[in-house]
């Protein structure tokens, strides 16, 4: 079980089963594409050099005349970055390396490190892949975002389940024994657009604990599905649905209620 698997289980066991069986097409959005390139360029530059090729600056868009012919002349295994995309990736990398807190830790970190351990409660083998582990054992996780203000970051953490990731990544290595327990976990958020501002954030311990409660619930669901070989989707019973609370409040306020 991985962090991605936990997200699918949270949608429904049926969605996880489809994901695990390769039935879900995991196409990358443009944002995900740039984020993946950033991870390679910043954390594994040798991998970036091996896997990516940058299109000539004369091609302004992916629909540019002549680009298709140029691509046909290149190694088909290489991933094509447009020149303006590569510039953005390199500027973000420069911002990370020049940051007074991130830079020194990034340069001395072990990057893209995988860890496998058995959950002591369910026996499920869990996997994490750390973006960076510093020399003193702290896990750093790199996130590309559009807005590094705290209000926006808090919303992203909740929407994308980063609180679950935080707890999961702290606990899985610890299941291997005391010597593997991470010293901490920090998110490194970087804005995609100039000036590529960075915010380093440690999640509130109470919210890490909420993430721990959540991943435990999801692992238990997974264990039960495995035991029964049953992968239910959404509830089969009709039910009532309500407007979001914020919209209810807005409508009530406008109508003087």
C-alpha positions in Angstrom: 0.0 0.0 0.0 1.3 3.4 -1.0 0.1 7.0 -0.5 -1.5 6.9 -4.0 -3.3 3.7 -3.0 -4.6 5.3 0.2 -6.1 8.1 -1.9 -7.9 5.6 -4.1 -9.1 3.6 -1.1 -10.5 6.8 0.3 -12.6 7.2 -2.8 -13.8 3.6 -2.6 -12.3 0.1 -2.5 -13.7 -0.4 -6.1 -11.7 2.6 -7.3 -8.5 1.2 -5.6 -9.1 -2.2 -7.2 -9.4 -0.6 -10.7 -6.3 1.4 -10.0 -4.3 -1.6 -8.8 -5.5 -3.7 -11.8 -4.3 -1.0 -14.2 -7.8 -0.1 -15.4 -7.5 3.6 -14.6 -5.7 5.8 -17.1 -3.4 7.9 -15.0 -2.8 10.7 -17.5 -0.7 13.6 -16.3 -2.2 17.1 -16.3 0.1 19.9 -17.5 0.7 20.8 -13.8 1.7 17.3 -13.0 3.9 17.1 -16.0 5.9 20.2 -14.9 6.0 18.9 -11.3 7.5 15.6 -12.4 10.1 17.4 -14.5 10.9 19.7 -11.5 11.5 16.6 -9.3 13.8 15.1 -11.8 15.8 18.3 -12.5 16.1 19.3 -8.8 16.5 16.0 -7.1 17.9 13.6 -9.7 19.7 15.7 -12.4 21.3 12.7 -13.9 17.8 11.2 -14.4 16.6 14.4 -16.0 19.5 14.4 -18.5 18.7 10.8 -19.4 15.0 11.1 -19.7 14.2 14.6 -21.0 15.0 16.5 -24.2 14.4 20.3 -24.7 12.8 21.5 -27.9 14.5 24.3 -29.7 13.3 27.8 -28.7 11.9 28.5 -32.2 9.0 26.1 -31.4 6.7 28.3 -29.2 3.9 25.8 -28.7 3.4 22.0 -29.0 1.3 22.7 -32.1 4.1 24.6 -33.8 4.9 23.8 -37.4 7.9 21.5 -37.7 7.8 20.3 -34.1 6.3 16.9 -35.1 9.1 16.3 -37.6 11.8 17.4 -35.1 10.4 15.0 -32.5 10.5 12.1 -35.0 14.2 12.7 -35.4 14.8 12.3 -31.6 15.0 9.3 -29.4 11.3 8.3 -28.9 12.0 7.2 -25.3 12.8 10.8 -24.4 10.3 13.2 -22.8 10.0 16.5 -24.7 10.0 19.7 -22.7 9.2 22.9 -24.6 11.8 25.6 -24.2 9.6 27.8 -22.0 8.7 24.8 -19.8 12.3 23.9 -19.3 13.1 27.5 -18.4 10.4 27.5 -15.8 11.7 24.2 -14.4 15.3 25.4 -14.2 14.3 28.7 -12.5 12.4 26.7 -9.9 15.4 24.5 -9.4 17.6 27.6 -9.0 15.2 29.0 -6.4 15.3 25.8 -4.4 19.1 25.6 -4.4 19.5 29.3 -3.5 17.0 29.2 -0.6 18.8 29.7 2.7 17.0 26.8 4.5 16.3 24.4 1.6 19.5 24.8 -0.4 22.0 23.4 2.1 19.7 20.5 3.0 18.9 19.7 -0.6 22.6 19.5 -1.5 23.3 17.1 1.3 20.2 14.9 1.0 19.5 11.4 -0.2 16.8 11.9 -2.9 14.0 9.6 -4.2 14.5 7.0 -1.5 12.0 4.1 -1.2 11.2 2.4 2.1 9.1 -0.8 2.5 7.8 -2.0 5.9 5.0 -4.2 7.3 2.2 -2.5 9.2 2.3 -4.1 12.7 -1.5 -4.0 13.0 -2.7 -5.4 9.7 0.4 -7.1 8.3 0.1 -5.1 5.1 3.3 -4.2 3.4 3.5 -0.4 2.9 5.7 1.6 0.6 6.8 5.2 0.7 9.1 7.1 -1.6 10.7 10.1 0.0 11.7 13.1 -2.2 14.6 13.9 0.2 16.0 12.7 3.4 18.5 15.1 5.0 21.8 14.0 6.6 20.2 14.1 10.0 17.2 12.0 9.0 14.4 14.6 8.3 12.1 13.8 5.4 11.5 16.8 3.0 8.6 16.6 0.5 8.6 18.9 -2.5 5.3 20.3 -3.7 4.7 22.6 -6.7 1.9 25.0 -6.1 0.3 28.2 -7.4 0.1 30.1 -4.1 2.4 29.8 -1.0 0.3 31.9 1.3 -0.7 29.9 4.4 -4.5 30.0 3.6 -3.9 28.5 0.2 -1.4 25.9 1.5 -3.8 24.8 4.3 -6.5 24.3 1.7 -4.1 22.2 -0.5 -3.0 20.1 2.5 -6.6 19.2 3.2 -7.8 18.8 -0.4 -4.9 16.5 -1.4 -4.5 14.6 1.9 -1.0 15.8 2.6 -1.7 15.4 6.4 -2.2 11.7 5.7 1.0 11.6 3.8 2.9 13.3 6.6 1.8 10.8 9.2 2.2 7.8 6.9 5.8 8.8 5.9 6.8 9.3 9.5 5.4 6.0 10.6 6.4 3.5 7.9 10.2 3.8 8.4 9.6 3.5 12.2 8.0 0.1 11.7 11.5 -1.1 10.7 12.9 -0.3 14.1 13.9 2.6 16.3 17.0 3.3 14.2 14.8 4.2 11.1 12.5 6.7 12.8 12.6 10.0 10.9 13.7 13.1 12.8 10.8 15.0 11.3 8.8 15.9 8.2 8.6 19.2 6.3 6.8 20.3 3.2 8.7 22.5 0.7 6.2 24.4 -1.3 7.3 26.3 -4.4 5.3 28.5 -6.6 5.2 27.6 -10.3 5.2 31.1 -11.5 7.9 33.8 -11.0 9.4 34.7 -8.6 9.1 31.0 -7.6 8.7 31.8 -4.0 9.2 29.0 -1.4 7.5 28.2 1.9 8.8 25.6 4.2 6.0 24.3 6.5 5.8 21.8 9.4 2.3 20.5 9.9 0.6 21.1 13.3 1.2 18.0 15.4 -2.6 17.7 16.1 -3.2 17.6 12.3 -0.5 15.0 11.8 -2.3 12.9 14.4 -5.5 13.4 12.4 -3.6 12.1 9.3 -2.5 9.1 11.4 -6.1 8.4 12.3 -7.1 8.6 8.7 -4.4 6.3 7.2 -5.2 3.8 10.0 -8.9 3.8 9.0 -7.9 3.3 5.3 -5.5 0.5 6.0 -8.1 -1.3 8.0 -10.6 -0.9 5.1 -8.0 -2.4 2.8 -7.2 -5.3 5.1 -10.9 -6.1 5.3 -11.3 -6.0 1.5 -8.3 -8.3 1.1 -9.7 -10.7 3.7 -13.1 -10.9 2.1 -12.0 -10.3 -1.5 -14.7 -7.7 -1.7 -14.2 -4.3 -3.3 -17.4 -2.2 -2.8 -17.9 1.1 -4.5 -20.3 3.8 -3.3 -23.3 3.0 -1.2 -26.1 1.1 -3.1 -28.8 2.8 -0.9 -30.4 6.1 -1.9 -29.7 9.0 0.5 -30.1 12.7 1.0 -27.4 15.1 -0.1 -27.0 18.7 1.1 -25.4 21.9 -0.3 -21.9 22.7 1.1 -22.0 24.5 4.4 -20.4 27.7 3.0 -23.1 27.9 0.3 -25.9 27.3 2.7 -24.6 30.0 4.9 -24.3 32.4 2.0 -27.8 31.8 0.8 -29.2 32.1 4.3 -27.3 35.3 4.9 -28.5 36.9 1.6 -32.1 36.0 2.6 -31.8 37.4 6.1 -32.0 34.0 7.9 
